[in-house]
């Protein structure tokens, strides 16, 4: 039966792995084994299966000696048939047990991974917006997928391999010494010779494989850059075809050389390995023959054959266990990376005794609010204003002045670093988080639609909405005529991130989705800033009646949107520097007047001059 273990060449740590070697503590081990505790019964069965299959796997080697001595040399056909059938039965039994062990082992690994993925996803869902804006999306996905999949491999391969190979090795040594202690010692001296070429050749192939992978990454980089639409255009416009061909040819040639060296290293390894694995049996036959013919008449050909077979069974387990440190470090690193995410504190949490309002009215008050994404770099400074229920305000100001940040503080996407944000007279940190966010609807510049139908995207806001409610929301968002014109109506597919729709269509579907939610407070955060004048006009037609009926906050770059508000707040460098009606602010000649001349008024003139 083949020994368990990873592929040759994997028993070496990369420089990055060496630098980031985890610190293994009792607390870490206790935490890891806590995931195994719920499955302790299945683990005991697996352990029993490993012991049985490992021991039974050695018995055919022992029976081989009896087949030779009693069946062949003893010329007993009955003994020969009986021992062969027994050997086949033992082999079959060992393999069946191993299948059962493999099933249970995979079952445990999958359930532990299931538990870990659920815990990770639930934890990530509770993380604040700060975590997602400050973390690499690729890293988050890697922890959820590759790292936890790695844990499955640790349980199914590493732990099982350690147990199986340790038991096989111990059992083989015991049987060898019971057969003949002199030949057993000879075998023990030969085993280390086998590991020398294995590790040297493995390290060489590992180094060459890493270099080939780096070379392959370089080739992929060239292909991605030069064969993309934008890359090809740049190459052609600057006449760099020959240069790029030369660069690709050089890297491709280097890749071929590395591949040839890596494959030849494998051939040399096999040659050396075959030579060294032949030395052990030859020595045992030589020493055994001398003992049998000169000193020990009780030693038989079958005994020597058993020892040779057991020696061959020891090579795999010894090599695997020599790589134990590497596998152990990698396993601990996986768990450490996963636990790092588990241990990240949840910044925005529901209060212990949350206030759940009977009916939200949407009144908003900022009291001396300060906020900073990073210590020492304030975004908002002592901001105070009140938005009464049923009223609307527009927040304007230069880019980076803190307008969107003010909107994000209301549904607690972030928490203030100073002062208070109140919703219906209650500090948002005291309100039930779900109730608060259910009372606030945001339409942002970056519209996100899931890869599904219009209906599915709308129902995300309100799963129990009726057909009539869906249609009503679409009409209010000025998108129903477009939906009716589609062959499948509400069941029209929007594509990945809504790419099958235009920017204006996506934005109006987004508005319909928020209206279906029926929030007490509506926030339009740059909802029309990236659209053409025609799309903006259609969205403005949808927004104007909504603002007249609901408590609203408008963050906009377009004058038409701003004029629909009851009051305008002008923000600069994180402070409210002006407030009032449009005409008064223009006459005041301050920040708003400057914005009006340089941004709003110019945008209006551009919109007027745009072709219909």
C-alpha positions as CSV (number, residue, x, y, z in Angstrom):
1,X,0.0,0.0,0.0
2,X,1.5,3.4,-0.9
3,X,2.6,5.6,1.9
4,X,0.8,8.8,2.6
5,X,2.6,12.1,2.0
6,X,2.7,15.3,-0.1
7,X,4.4,15.5,-3.4
8,X,8.1,15.5,-3.6
9,X,9.6,19.0,-3.4
10,X,6.9,20.4,-1.2
11,X,8.9,19.9,2.0
12,X,10.7,23.2,1.8
13,X,9.6,26.6,3.1
14,X,9.6,29.7,0.9
15,X,11.5,32.8,2.2
16,X,8.1,34.5,2.9
17,X,7.0,31.4,4.9
18,X,10.2,31.5,6.9
19,X,9.8,35.2,7.6
20,X,6.2,34.8,8.7
21,X,6.6,31.6,10.6
22,X,3.8,31.5,13.2
23,X,4.4,31.4,16.9
24,X,2.8,28.1,18.1
25,X,1.5,28.4,21.6
26,X,-0.7,26.2,23.9
27,X,-3.5,28.7,23.4
28,X,-3.3,28.4,19.7
29,X,-3.3,24.6,19.8
30,X,-6.2,24.6,22.2
31,X,-8.1,26.9,19.9
32,X,-7.5,24.6,16.9
33,X,-8.5,21.4,18.7
34,X,-11.7,23.2,19.9
35,X,-13.0,22.7,16.3
36,X,-12.3,19.0,16.6
37,X,-14.1,18.5,19.9
38,X,-17.7,18.4,18.4
39,X,-16.6,15.5,16.2
40,X,-14.6,13.5,18.8
41,X,-16.6,10.3,18.3
42,X,-15.9,10.3,14.6
43,X,-12.3,11.1,15.3
44,X,-11.9,8.1,17.5
45,X,-13.3,5.9,14.8
46,X,-10.9,7.4,12.3
47,X,-8.0,6.8,14.7
48,X,-9.0,3.2,15.0
49,X,-9.3,2.8,11.2
50,X,-5.8,4.3,10.8
51,X,-4.3,1.9,13.3
52,X,-6.0,-1.1,11.8
53,X,-5.3,-0.3,8.2
54,X,-1.6,0.6,8.9
55,X,-1.0,-2.7,10.8
56,X,-3.0,-4.8,8.3
57,X,-1.2,-3.1,5.5
58,X,2.1,-4.7,6.8
59,X,0.8,-8.2,7.2
60,X,1.0,-9.1,3.4
61,X,4.8,-8.4,3.7
62,X,5.0,-10.8,6.7
63,X,2.8,-13.4,4.9
64,X,5.1,-13.3,1.9
65,X,7.9,-14.9,4.0
66,X,5.6,-17.8,5.0
67,X,4.4,-18.2,1.3
68,X,8.1,-18.6,0.3
69,X,9.1,-20.9,3.2
70,X,6.0,-23.0,3.7
71,X,4.4,-22.9,0.2
72,X,7.3,-22.7,-2.3
73,X,10.3,-24.1,-0.5
74,X,8.2,-26.5,1.6
75,X,6.4,-27.5,-1.6
76,X,3.0,-27.4,0.1
77,X,0.2,-26.5,-2.3
78,X,-2.4,-26.3,0.4
79,X,-0.2,-23.9,2.5
80,X,0.5,-21.9,-0.7
81,X,-3.1,-21.4,-1.6
82,X,-4.2,-20.8,2.0
83,X,-1.5,-18.1,2.6
84,X,-2.1,-16.4,-0.7
85,X,-5.9,-16.2,0.0
86,X,-5.2,-14.9,3.5
87,X,-2.8,-12.3,2.1
88,X,-5.5,-11.2,-0.4
89,X,-8.2,-11.1,2.3
90,X,-5.9,-9.0,4.6
91,X,-5.1,-6.6,1.7
92,X,-8.8,-6.3,0.9
93,X,-9.7,-5.7,4.5
94,X,-7.0,-3.1,4.9
95,X,-8.2,-1.2,1.8
96,X,-11.9,-1.4,2.9
97,X,-11.0,0.1,6.3
98,X,-8.9,2.8,4.5
99,X,-11.9,3.7,2.4
100,X,-14.1,4.0,5.5
101,X,-11.4,6.0,7.2
102,X,-11.1,8.3,4.2
103,X,-14.9,8.9,4.1
104,X,-15.0,9.7,7.8
105,X,-11.9,11.9,7.6
106,X,-13.4,13.9,4.7
107,X,-16.7,14.1,6.5
108,X,-15.0,15.6,9.5
109,X,-12.9,18.0,7.4
110,X,-15.8,19.2,5.4
111,X,-17.9,19.9,8.5
112,X,-15.1,21.7,10.3
113,X,-14.6,23.8,7.1
114,X,-18.4,24.4,7.1
115,X,-18.3,25.6,10.6
116,X,-15.3,27.9,10.0
117,X,-16.8,29.4,6.8
118,X,-20.1,30.1,8.5
119,X,-18.3,31.8,11.4
120,X,-16.1,33.8,9.1
121,X,-18.9,35.0,6.9
122,X,-21.1,35.9,9.9
123,X,-18.1,37.8,11.4
124,X,-17.3,39.7,8.2
125,X,-20.9,40.7,7.8
126,X,-20.7,42.4,11.2
127,X,-17.5,44.3,10.3
128,X,-17.8,48.1,9.8
129,X,-17.4,49.9,6.5
130,X,-13.9,51.0,7.7
131,X,-12.7,47.3,7.5
132,X,-13.9,46.9,3.9
133,X,-12.5,50.2,2.7
134,X,-9.2,49.5,4.4
135,X,-8.7,45.8,3.5
136,X,-7.9,44.2,0.2
137,X,-10.9,42.4,-1.3
138,X,-8.6,39.7,-2.6
139,X,-7.2,39.1,0.9
140,X,-10.8,38.8,2.3
141,X,-11.8,36.3,-0.3
142,X,-8.6,34.3,0.2
143,X,-9.2,33.9,3.9
144,X,-12.8,32.8,3.1
145,X,-11.8,30.3,0.4
146,X,-8.2,29.2,0.0
147,X,-7.2,29.4,3.7
148,X,-10.2,27.5,4.9
149,X,-9.8,25.0,2.1
150,X,-6.3,24.6,3.3
151,X,-7.6,23.6,6.7
152,X,-9.5,20.8,5.0
153,X,-6.3,19.6,3.5
154,X,-4.6,19.8,6.9
155,X,-7.2,17.6,8.5
156,X,-7.5,15.1,5.6
157,X,-3.9,14.9,4.7
158,X,-1.4,16.3,7.2
159,X,-2.9,15.0,10.5
160,X,-3.9,11.7,8.9
161,X,-0.5,11.3,7.2
162,X,1.4,11.9,10.4
163,X,-0.6,9.3,12.3
164,X,-0.6,6.7,9.5
165,X,3.1,7.0,8.7
166,X,4.1,7.0,12.4
167,X,2.1,3.8,13.0
168,X,3.4,2.1,9.9
169,X,7.0,3.0,10.8
170,X,6.7,1.8,14.4
171,X,4.9,-1.4,13.4
172,X,7.5,-2.1,10.7
173,X,10.4,-1.6,13.1
174,X,8.9,-3.9,15.7
175,X,8.2,-6.7,13.2
176,X,11.7,-6.4,11.8
177,X,13.3,-6.7,15.2
178,X,11.1,-9.6,16.0
179,X,12.2,-11.3,12.8
180,X,15.9,-10.7,13.2
181,X,17.5,-7.9,15.2
182,X,20.8,-8.0,13.3
183,X,19.2,-7.5,9.9
184,X,16.8,-4.9,11.5
185,X,19.8,-2.8,12.6
186,X,21.3,-3.1,9.1
187,X,18.0,-1.8,7.7
188,X,18.0,1.1,10.1
189,X,21.4,2.1,9.0
190,X,20.4,2.1,5.3
191,X,17.2,4.2,5.7
192,X,19.0,7.6,6.3
193,X,20.9,7.0,3.0
194,X,17.6,7.1,1.2
195,X,16.6,10.5,2.6
196,X,19.7,12.3,1.5
197,X,19.0,12.2,-2.3
198,X,15.3,12.7,-1.7
199,X,15.8,16.0,0.2
200,X,18.6,17.3,-2.0
201,X,16.8,16.6,-5.3
202,X,13.5,17.8,-3.8
203,X,15.1,21.1,-2.8
204,X,16.6,21.5,-6.3
205,X,13.2,20.8,-8.0
206,X,11.4,23.1,-5.5
207,X,13.8,26.0,-6.3
208,X,13.5,25.4,-10.1
209,X,9.7,25.2,-9.8
210,X,9.5,28.5,-8.0
211,X,11.7,30.2,-10.6
212,X,9.6,28.7,-13.4
213,X,6.4,30.0,-11.6
214,X,7.9,33.5,-11.4
215,X,8.8,33.3,-15.0
216,X,5.3,32.2,-15.9
217,X,3.9,35.1,-13.9
218,X,6.1,37.4,-15.9
219,X,4.8,35.9,-19.2
220,X,1.2,36.3,-18.1
221,X,1.9,39.9,-17.1
222,X,3.2,40.7,-20.6
223,X,0.3,38.9,-22.2
224,X,-2.3,40.8,-20.0
225,X,-0.6,44.1,-20.7
226,X,0.0,43.8,-24.4
227,X,-2.9,41.7,-25.7
228,X,-5.7,43.7,-24.0
229,X,-7.6,46.2,-26.0
230,X,-6.0,49.2,-24.3
231,X,-2.5,47.6,-24.3
232,X,-2.6,46.7,-28.0
233,X,-3.7,50.3,-28.8
234,X,-0.8,51.7,-26.9
235,X,1.7,49.3,-28.5
236,X,0.5,50.2,-32.0
237,X,0.4,53.9,-31.4
238,X,4.0,54.0,-30.1
239,X,5.3,51.4,-32.6
240,X,6.6,49.0,-29.9
241,X,5.6,45.7,-31.6
242,X,9.2,44.6,-32.1
243,X,10.2,45.6,-28.5
244,X,7.3,43.7,-27.0
245,X,8.0,40.6,-29.1
246,X,11.7,40.7,-28.0
247,X,10.7,41.0,-24.4
248,X,8.2,38.1,-24.7
249,X,10.7,35.9,-26.6
250,X,13.4,36.4,-23.9
251,X,11.1,35.4,-21.1
252,X,9.7,32.5,-23.0
253,X,13.3,31.2,-23.7
254,X,14.1,31.5,-20.0
255,X,11.0,29.5,-19.2
256,X,12.0,26.7,-21.5
257,X,15.4,26.4,-20.0
258,X,14.0,26.3,-16.5
259,X,11.4,23.6,-17.5
260,X,14.1,21.4,-19.0
261,X,16.3,21.7,-15.9
262,X,13.3,21.0,-13.6
263,X,12.4,17.9,-15.6
264,X,15.9,16.6,-15.8
265,X,16.4,17.2,-12.1
266,X,13.5,14.8,-11.7
267,X,15.1,12.2,-13.9
268,X,18.4,12.4,-12.0
269,X,16.5,12.2,-8.8
270,X,14.7,9.0,-9.9
271,X,18.0,7.5,-11.0
272,X,19.7,8.2,-7.6
273,X,16.6,7.2,-5.7
274,X,16.4,3.9,-7.6
275,X,20.1,3.2,-6.9
276,X,19.8,4.0,-3.2
277,X,16.6,2.0,-2.7
278,X,18.4,-1.0,-4.2
279,X,21.3,-0.7,-1.8
280,X,19.1,-1.6,1.2
281,X,17.7,-4.9,-0.1
282,X,21.1,-5.9,-1.5
283,X,22.7,-5.4,1.9
284,X,20.0,-7.3,3.6
285,X,20.3,-10.2,1.1
286,X,24.1,-10.1,1.6
287,X,24.1,-10.0,5.4
288,X,21.1,-12.3,5.6
289,X,22.8,-14.8,3.3
290,X,26.0,-14.8,5.4
291,X,24.0,-15.2,8.6
292,X,21.8,-18.0,7.2
293,X,24.8,-19.9,5.7
294,X,27.4,-19.4,8.3
295,X,25.9,-18.5,11.7
296,X,22.1,-18.9,12.0
297,X,20.5,-22.0,10.6
298,X,17.1,-21.0,11.8
299,X,17.0,-17.9,9.5
300,X,15.1,-18.7,6.3
301,X,14.8,-17.2,2.9
302,X,11.2,-16.1,3.8
303,X,12.5,-14.2,6.9
304,X,15.0,-12.3,4.7
305,X,12.3,-11.5,2.2
306,X,10.0,-10.2,4.9
307,X,12.7,-7.9,6.2
308,X,13.4,-6.6,2.7
309,X,9.7,-6.0,2.1
310,X,9.3,-4.1,5.4
311,X,12.4,-2.0,4.7
312,X,10.8,-0.9,1.4
313,X,7.7,0.0,3.4
314,X,9.7,2.3,5.7
315,X,11.1,4.6,3.0
316,X,7.9,6.5,2.4
317,X,6.9,7.1,6.1
318,X,10.5,8.2,7.0
319,X,10.6,10.8,4.1
320,X,7.1,12.1,5.0
321,X,7.9,12.4,8.7
322,X,11.2,14.3,7.9
323,X,9.0,16.9,6.2
324,X,6.7,17.1,9.2
325,X,8.2,20.4,10.4
326,X,7.4,22.1,7.1
327,X,3.8,20.8,7.0
328,X,3.3,21.7,10.6
329,X,4.4,25.3,10.1
330,X,2.2,25.7,7.1
331,X,-0.8,24.2,9.0
332,X,-0.2,26.6,11.9
333,X,0.1,29.5,9.5
334,X,-3.3,28.7,8.0
335,X,-5.0,28.6,11.3
336,X,-3.2,31.8,12.4
337,X,-4.4,33.7,9.3
338,X,-8.0,32.6,9.9
339,X,-7.9,33.4,13.6
340,X,-6.5,36.9,12.8
341,X,-9.8,37.7,11.1
342,X,-11.8,36.1,13.8
343,X,-10.1,38.3,16.3
344,X,-10.7,41.6,14.5
345,X,-13.0,43.6,16.8
346,X,-16.5,44.4,15.5
347,X,-16.4,48.2,15.6
348,X,-20.2,48.9,15.1
349,X,-22.2,46.8,17.5
350,X,-25.8,46.8,18.6
351,X,-26.2,48.2,22.1
352,X,-27.0,45.8,24.9
353,X,-30.5,47.4,25.4
354,X,-31.3,49.0,22.1
355,X,-34.1,51.5,21.6
356,X,-36.6,50.3,19.0
357,X,-38.8,53.2,17.9
358,X,-42.5,52.5,17.2
359,X,-42.5,54.5,14.0
360,X,-39.5,56.4,12.5
361,X,-40.1,60.0,11.4
362,X,-36.7,60.7,10.0
363,X,-35.6,63.7,12.0
364,X,-31.8,64.1,12.0
365,X,-29.6,66.2,14.3
366,X,-25.9,66.6,14.3
367,X,-24.5,67.9,17.6
368,X,-20.9,69.1,17.5
369,X,-19.9,66.0,15.4
370,X,-16.3,65.3,14.8
371,X,-15.0,62.3,12.8
372,X,-11.7,60.9,11.6
373,X,-10.9,57.8,9.5
374,X,-7.4,57.9,11.0
375,X,-6.2,59.4,14.3
376,X,-4.9,62.9,13.8
377,X,-6.5,63.4,10.4
378,X,-10.0,64.8,11.1
379,X,-12.6,64.8,8.3
380,X,-15.5,66.5,10.2
381,X,-15.0,69.2,12.8
382,X,-17.7,70.4,15.2
383,X,-20.6,69.9,12.7
384,X,-24.1,70.8,14.0
385,X,-27.4,71.1,12.1
386,X,-31.0,69.8,12.3
387,X,-33.2,68.3,9.6
388,X,-36.8,68.3,10.7
389,X,-39.1,65.5,9.6
390,X,-40.7,66.1,6.1
391,X,-38.0,68.7,5.2
392,X,-35.0,68.4,2.9
393,X,-31.5,69.8,2.9
394,X,-28.7,69.9,0.3
395,X,-25.1,69.5,1.3
396,X,-22.6,71.0,-1.1
397,X,-18.9,71.7,-1.0
398,X,-15.6,71.0,-2.6
399,X,-14.5,67.4,-3.2
400,X,-13.1,65.8,0.0
401,X,-14.9,68.2,2.3
402,X,-16.8,65.5,4.2
403,X,-20.2,65.5,2.6
404,X,-20.5,61.7,2.1
405,X,-19.0,61.1,5.5
406,X,-21.9,63.0,7.1
407,X,-24.4,60.8,5.2
408,X,-22.5,57.6,6.3
409,X,-22.6,58.5,10.0
410,X,-26.5,58.5,10.1
411,X,-27.0,54.7,9.5
412,X,-23.8,54.0,11.5
413,X,-21.6,52.8,8.7
414,X,-19.1,54.6,10.9
415,X,-19.3,55.9,14.4
416,X,-18.5,59.5,15.3
417,X,-15.3,60.2,17.1
418,X,-16.8,63.2,18.9
419,X,-20.3,64.7,19.5
420,X,-23.6,62.9,18.6
421,X,-25.8,62.0,15.7
422,X,-29.4,61.8,16.7
423,X,-32.2,60.1,14.8
424,X,-35.7,61.1,16.0
425,X,-34.1,62.5,19.1
426,X,-32.2,59.4,20.0
427,X,-28.4,58.9,19.7
428,X,-27.9,56.5,16.8
429,X,-25.6,54.4,19.0
430,X,-28.5,53.7,21.3
431,X,-30.9,52.6,18.6
432,X,-31.4,49.1,17.4
433,X,-29.0,48.8,14.4
434,X,-31.5,46.9,12.2
435,X,-34.3,49.4,12.9
436,X,-32.0,52.4,12.3
437,X,-30.8,51.1,9.0
438,X,-34.2,50.0,8.0
439,X,-35.3,53.6,8.4
440,X,-32.6,55.1,6.2
441,X,-32.3,54.7,2.4
442,X,-29.3,55.7,0.5
443,X,-28.9,56.1,-3.3
444,X,-25.2,56.5,-4.0
445,X,-23.2,57.5,-7.1
446,X,-21.8,54.0,-7.3
447,X,-24.9,52.0,-8.0
448,X,-24.6,48.3,-7.3
449,X,-26.9,45.7,-8.8
450,X,-26.6,41.9,-8.3
451,X,-26.2,39.6,-11.3
452,X,-29.9,38.7,-11.6
453,X,-33.2,40.1,-12.8
454,X,-34.7,43.5,-12.1
455,X,-37.3,41.8,-9.9
456,X,-34.7,40.1,-7.8
457,X,-32.7,43.3,-7.3
458,X,-35.9,45.1,-6.2
459,X,-37.0,42.3,-3.9
460,X,-33.6,42.5,-2.1
461,X,-35.0,45.6,-0.3
462,X,-38.4,44.0,0.5
463,X,-38.7,40.2,-0.1
464,X,-42.4,40.2,0.6
465,X,-43.3,43.0,-1.9
466,X,-46.3,42.4,-4.1
467,X,-46.4,42.9,-7.9
468,X,-48.4,46.1,-7.4
469,X,-45.8,47.5,-5.0
470,X,-43.0,46.7,-7.4
471,X,-44.7,48.5,-10.2
472,X,-45.6,51.5,-8.0
473,X,-42.0,51.8,-6.9
474,X,-40.8,51.6,-10.6
475,X,-43.3,54.3,-11.7
476,X,-42.1,56.6,-8.9
477,X,-38.5,56.0,-9.9
478,X,-39.4,56.8,-13.6
479,X,-38.2,53.4,-14.8
480,X,-41.4,51.5,-15.4
481,X,-41.7,52.6,-19.1
482,X,-38.3,51.2,-19.8
483,X,-39.1,47.9,-18.0
484,X,-42.4,47.5,-19.9
485,X,-40.5,47.9,-23.2
486,X,-38.3,44.9,-22.3
487,X,-39.4,41.5,-23.6
488,X,-39.2,39.9,-20.1
489,X,-40.3,43.0,-18.1
490,X,-39.3,42.8,-14.5
491,X,-37.6,39.5,-15.2
492,X,-35.0,41.1,-17.5
493,X,-31.5,40.2,-16.6
494,X,-29.3,43.1,-15.6
495,X,-25.9,41.4,-16.0
496,X,-22.9,41.4,-13.6
497,X,-23.1,44.6,-11.6
498,X,-25.9,45.8,-13.8
499,X,-23.7,46.1,-16.9
500,X,-26.6,45.3,-19.3
501,X,-28.2,48.6,-18.3
502,X,-27.1,52.2,-18.9
503,X,-25.9,54.3,-16.0
504,X,-29.3,56.2,-15.8
505,X,-31.3,52.9,-15.9
506,X,-29.2,51.4,-13.2
507,X,-29.6,54.5,-11.0
508,X,-33.4,54.5,-11.5
509,X,-33.6,50.8,-10.6
510,X,-31.6,51.7,-7.5
511,X,-34.0,54.5,-6.6
512,X,-37.0,52.1,-7.1
513,X,-35.3,49.6,-4.8
514,X,-34.8,52.2,-2.0
515,X,-38.4,53.4,-2.4
516,X,-39.6,49.8,-2.0
517,X,-37.8,49.8,1.3
518,X,-40.0,52.7,2.3
519,X,-37.4,54.5,4.6
520,X,-38.3,57.5,6.8
521,X,-35.1,59.2,5.6
522,X,-33.8,59.3,2.0
523,X,-30.2,60.2,1.2
524,X,-29.2,60.9,-2.4
525,X,-25.4,60.9,-2.4
526,X,-24.2,62.3,-5.8
527,X,-27.0,60.3,-7.4
528,X,-26.7,62.1,-10.8
529,X,-23.1,63.4,-10.9
530,X,-21.8,60.8,-13.3
531,X,-24.7,60.8,-15.8
532,X,-25.4,62.7,-19.0
533,X,-27.9,65.5,-19.0
534,X,-30.8,63.3,-20.4
535,X,-30.4,60.6,-17.8
536,X,-30.0,63.2,-15.1
537,X,-33.3,64.9,-16.2
538,X,-35.2,61.6,-16.0
539,X,-33.8,60.9,-12.6
540,X,-34.5,64.5,-11.5
541,X,-38.1,63.9,-12.5
542,X,-38.2,61.0,-10.2
543,X,-36.4,62.7,-7.3
544,X,-38.3,65.9,-7.2
545,X,-41.7,64.5,-6.1
546,X,-39.9,62.1,-3.7
547,X,-38.2,65.0,-2.0
548,X,-41.5,66.9,-1.6
549,X,-43.0,63.9,0.3
550,X,-40.1,62.6,2.4
551,X,-37.4,63.7,4.7
552,X,-34.3,63.9,2.4
553,X,-30.6,64.8,2.3
554,X,-29.2,65.7,-1.1
555,X,-25.5,65.6,-1.7
556,X,-25.0,66.9,-5.3
557,X,-22.8,68.6,-7.8
558,X,-25.8,69.6,-10.0
559,X,-27.7,72.9,-9.4
560,X,-31.1,71.4,-10.4
561,X,-30.8,68.9,-7.5
562,X,-29.7,71.5,-5.0
563,X,-32.5,73.9,-5.8
564,X,-35.1,71.3,-4.9
565,X,-34.0,71.4,-1.2
566,X,-35.5,73.5,1.5
567,X,-32.1,74.6,2.8
568,X,-28.5,74.4,1.6
569,X,-25.5,73.6,3.9
570,X,-22.1,74.5,2.5
571,X,-19.2,72.3,3.9
572,X,-15.5,73.1,3.6
573,X,-12.6,71.4,5.3
574,X,-15.0,69.4,7.5
575,X,-17.0,72.4,8.8
576,X,-20.3,74.0,7.9
577,X,-19.2,77.4,6.7
578,X,-22.5,78.7,5.2
579,X,-26.2,77.8,5.2
580,X,-29.4,79.2,3.7
581,X,-31.3,79.5,0.5
582,X,-29.7,79.6,-3.0
583,X,-30.2,83.2,-3.8
584,X,-29.0,84.4,-0.4
585,X,-25.9,82.3,-0.6
586,X,-25.1,83.5,-4.1
587,X,-25.4,87.2,-3.0
588,X,-23.2,86.5,0.1
589,X,-20.2,86.0,-2.3
590,X,-18.7,83.2,-0.2
591,X,-17.8,79.6,-0.8
592,X,-21.2,78.8,-2.3
593,X,-21.0,81.7,-4.7
594,X,-17.6,80.4,-5.9
595,X,-18.9,76.9,-6.3
596,X,-21.9,78.2,-8.2
597,X,-19.7,80.1,-10.7
598,X,-17.1,77.4,-11.1
599,X,-19.2,74.2,-10.9
600,X,-23.0,74.4,-10.6
601,X,-23.6,77.3,-13.1
602,X,-21.2,75.9,-15.6
603,X,-22.8,72.5,-15.4
604,X,-26.2,74.1,-15.9
605,X,-25.0,75.9,-19.0
606,X,-23.4,72.7,-20.4
607,X,-26.7,70.9,-19.8
608,X,-28.6,73.6,-21.6
609,X,-26.2,73.5,-24.6
610,X,-26.3,69.7,-24.8
611,X,-28.0,68.2,-27.9
612,X,-31.5,66.7,-27.4
